[in-house]
Amino acid sequence: METTNAVEQLSALAQETRLEVFRLLVKAGHGGMPAGEIGRTIDLPLPTLSFHLRLLREAGLVSSRREGRSIIYIASYDAMNALVGFLGENCCVGVDVAFANIDAGTQAGKGEVR
């Protein structure tokens, strides 16, 4: 992963609402979640949610697909794992840190620090 990509992704996640949306999508798994359900879950108006989802999509952290009249948003586990790997390789040099391979169905953020 290039540093510029990591900065873009970290910048996208450095805002409370976007981090909350991303965490919700990670928990939703590979099936993703419709925009309306995301908005109801975190009590956010759709225009505001669309703004945040667009920034997450532009950063490569989420993708979307249309299903009928709904747009389903899906977390990119590849991007998330690449970002965690980048941080481990470039920011924790000399520190014994164990990173779990995070995927749908596992609990995000349960990496063990020794």
N, C-alpha and C positions, 0 to 999 in steps of 0.2 A: 504494500500500500504506500502510495506517495504521501508525503507530509501534507501537501495541499488538500488531498482528499480527507485525511484525518482531521485537519482543521475545519473543513466544511462540515463534516459530520458532527464533530464535537460542538461546533457553533450551533448547529441545528438542535442538538440535545441540551444546550445550555440555557434553555428557556423552560420554565416549569410546565406549561401546558403541553408543549411538544414532547417533553420527556414523559409526561403522564400518558399521552396518546401512544407514544412508541412502546412504553411498558405494557399498555393494554393490548396492543397488537401482538407483542411478543407472547403474551399469555394466551391470546386467541389461537395461536398455532398457525399452521400452514393454510388453513381454511380462511383465515382473515376475518374481517368484520365489516358489515355495511356501514357507510358513513352515518346514516341516521341512528344506528345503534351506538356507535361511538359517541355521538353528540348527546344522546340520552344518558348514557352511562356516566359521562363526566360533566353533564349539565352545561353544554356549550352550544350556542346558536350555530347553525350550519354555515353561515358565511364566515364566521370566525374560525370554525373548525376547518373549512376549506383552505383558508389562508395557511394554517399550521400544517395541514397535510401536504399542501403544495411544497412548502419548504423542506419537509421530511423527504418527499419524493425527489425533489431536485438534488438533495444530498445523497440520494441513493439508498436511504434507509427504509423506504417503503415502496411498494409498487401497487398498482390498482388494476382491476379488471371490471368490466361491466357484466352484470347478470340481470337481464331484463331491465327494469327501471332503476336498479340499485347499482351503486359503485362499491365494490368490495376492496378494502385496503388490507394489504398483507405486509408484515414486517419482513425485511430481508435479513435472514439469519446469516447468509454469507457475508453481507456487509458488516453485520454486528460482530461476527467472529473475526473478521479481518481487522476491525477496529480494536477489539480486545487484544488480538495478537500483536498489532502494531504497538499498542501501549505497553504490553509486556516486554516486547523486544527492544523498544526504544526508550522507555521511560523507567524501567525497573531493572536496569543493568546492575548486576552485583547483588540483587535482592532475591532471595529464594521465595518466589511467588508461584503458586500452583493455580493454573487457570483451567476451569472446566470447559469442555467443548459444549457450548450452549446451543441447544436446538429446541424445536417445538416439543413440548411434553416434559421439559426439564425446568427446574426453577432457575430463572435468571438471577445472576448476582450471587450465586452460592459458591463462588470460587473460594478456596481456602488460602489464607495468608499465614505463612509460618514465620 
